Amino acid sequence: MIRADGSGLPIAQFGESASLRAGQLVVAIGNPFGFQSTVSAGVISAIGRSLRSGTGQLIENIIQTDVALNPGNSGGPLVDTRTRVIGVNTAIIRMAQGISFAIPIDTAKWVVGELLARGRVRRAYLGIAGQTRPIDRVVARRHALSISQAVEIISVEPHGPAAIAGLREGDLIVALNERAVRTVDDMHRMLVGWPFGDALKVGVIRGDRRFDVSMVPVEAL
């Protein structure tokens, strides 16, 4: 975010990325390799893609296009044929041709709203590290589970929400608020936008027992 002093400045109109469809024509604007104000055209190849960031964080619901992006395009606008900004150019897959990605403008608007209201984007924190693990079929049948895998806790942060709730290493998390959990990414999705201070019902399997605990997520620092 930047603040510009002045009036009558030209601005770009925002579109709605929720209404995008594969096959739509789009244009990317940026400065690839220092060539200023370069325009590249293409189409939306797919929507709702997921991409793993360099830190391992899952970035969801991104736009895939075949627009030619290069270093210097990142942060530039992706616009539709009515010149409305519908995404922020973000990434490419090296060694691939015709595969590039943009953050949807709806996500960008949410981030801007968080920055304006709070000065930062707030994320819920449980205080655990986990990994996906298959559930033994006998255990799944015993507890009438509809899933074949869950999140195994491999470490618990001292004094964190999970530790306070009594969770331990080796516990399997199978549900959050009655919604099935299969992977760590499932947990990330459910925690996005979760109101801090509100209790979260966590379904756990420990040994042969299936039980629920109440956990209050806190803001990640």
N, C-alpha and C positions, 0 to 999 in steps of 0.2 A: 504494500500500500504506500502511496505517496500523496502528499498534499501540494497542490499547485495554486499559487496565488494568481489571481486574475479573473476576468469575467469574459463571457462570450466565447469561451474556448470550444473548439469542436470536440464532440464526444462520440464514442461508438455505442450503438444500442445493443443491449443484451437480448439474446433469444432465449429459448427454452430447450435445453438439451433433452428433456424428458420426451419430447415429441419427435425426436430424430428417428430416421429409418435408414436401413442399409440401402445404398444406391444413390443417396442424395449427393448432389454436387457440393463441394466445399473448396475453400481457398485458404491457404496458410500464408501468413505474412511474417517476415522476420529478416534477420541479417546473417544468413549462413556464410561462415568463413569470412565475415566482415563485409560482405557485399550488401550494402544497406538497402532496405525497402524492397526485398525480393519477394515476388509473389509466385506461389506454386499452386496448381490446381489438381484436384483429384475427386475421389468419391469416398463416402463412408463405406468401409468394408464390413464393419460389424459394430454393434453396440453391446454394452454390458460385459466387456472383457475385464479380466483381472490380470494384474502385472505385479511381480515381486520387485520391490525397490532394492537398492544396494544394501540397505540395512536389514533386509529380510521382511520388512513390513509389507503387508498385502495392500495394494491399491486397487480398489474395486470400481466397477461400473465405468470404466474408461472407454473412450471412443477409439476404434481402430480405423485408420484410413490408408489409402495408397498414395497420399501426398508425399512428395520428395522432401524429407526433412534432413537437415544436417546440423552440426554444431553451430549455434548461433540462432537457430529457430526456436529453441526452448524459451518459453515465456511469452512468445508471440501469439497473436490471436488466430483462431480457426474460425472462419466466418462462412455463413451460408450465402446463397445467391441473392439474398436481400440485404447483404452486408451486415447482418446481425452476428455478433460474437456468440458462438455456440460452444466454444472450447478453448483451452489453453494448451498449445503445443508443448509436449513434455518429453517424449522419448522415442527412440528407434531401437530396432534390434540390429546390432552390427552383423555384417556379412549377409543380411537379408535384403531383398529388394522389394520395394512397394509395401513395407509394413512400418507404420508409424502410429503414434498414440497421442491422444490429447485428453486432458482432464475436462470433464463436462462442465459447462458454465454454471449449471445448477449447484455443483459441488463448490466451485469457486465462489459463488455468491454466498453460500452457507459459511465458508471460511471467512469471507470479508465481514459478514454479520457477526461472527464470533470475535474477530479482531476489534471491530468497532465497539462491541458491547463489553468485552472483557479484556481486550489487549492481547489475547492469546487464544489458541484453540485448546479446549479442555478435553482430556481423554480420561476415561475411567480406568482404574488400576485395581487389580485383585491381589497382586503380590505373589504370583506363582510363575513357575516355568513349566511348560508341559510339552508333551509329544503325543502324536496319534498312535493308538495301540489297538489292535484287534481285540474284540471281546470274545471270550470262550463261548461256544454255542450253548453249552450247558448253563452257564451263567445267564446268557441272554434269554433262554427259555424260562429259567427259574423266575426271572424278574419281568417277564413279558415285555422285553425290549424289542423295538422295531428296528434297531440299528445294529450294525455288525462291528463298529469300532467306536472308541470314545477317546477322551483326552486324559492321559495319565500324568499326574503331577510328579515331576522329577525333582523339584525343589520348592521350598516355601520361604518367602521373605519373612524374617523375624519381625513381629509386631505389625505385619501387614494385615489387610482385611481377611485373607484366607487363614492366616495363623490365628487371628482372633476368633474366627468361626470354628476353629478346631480341625481344619483340614491338614492332612499329612502327606508326606512323600509316599507314592504308591497308590493313593486314592485315584479312582476313575471318576471323572466328571462326565455324566451322561445327559444332563439337562440343565438348562437355565430358564427359570420361570415356565416350567412345563414344556419347553421347546427342546427337542432332541439336539444334542451336541455330538458331532462326529469328529471334528478337527479343531485345532487351535484357531484356524481362520473363522470357523463358525462362531467361536467365542468372541473374536474381534468384531464380527458383524453385529452381534447382539449387544455389545457394549457401546457401540457408537451412539452417542446421543443419550446414553442412560443418565437419568438425573442423579447427581451426587446427593448422598444422604438418604436415598430410597433403598430399602432392603431388596436384595435379589435372592430368589429361591434357587438353591443349587442342588441338583440331584446327584448323589454320590453312591458309588459302590466301593465298599471296603471289605475285602475278603468275600464272605458269603452274604454280607448285609447290604441292603439297599435302603438308603435313608436320605432325608433332605436336611439342609442346613440353611440358615439365613445369614447372608453376607451383605455388608454395606460397602460398595465400591467407593474409593476415594479418588481424588484427582491425581493423575500421574505428574510427577515433578520433572 
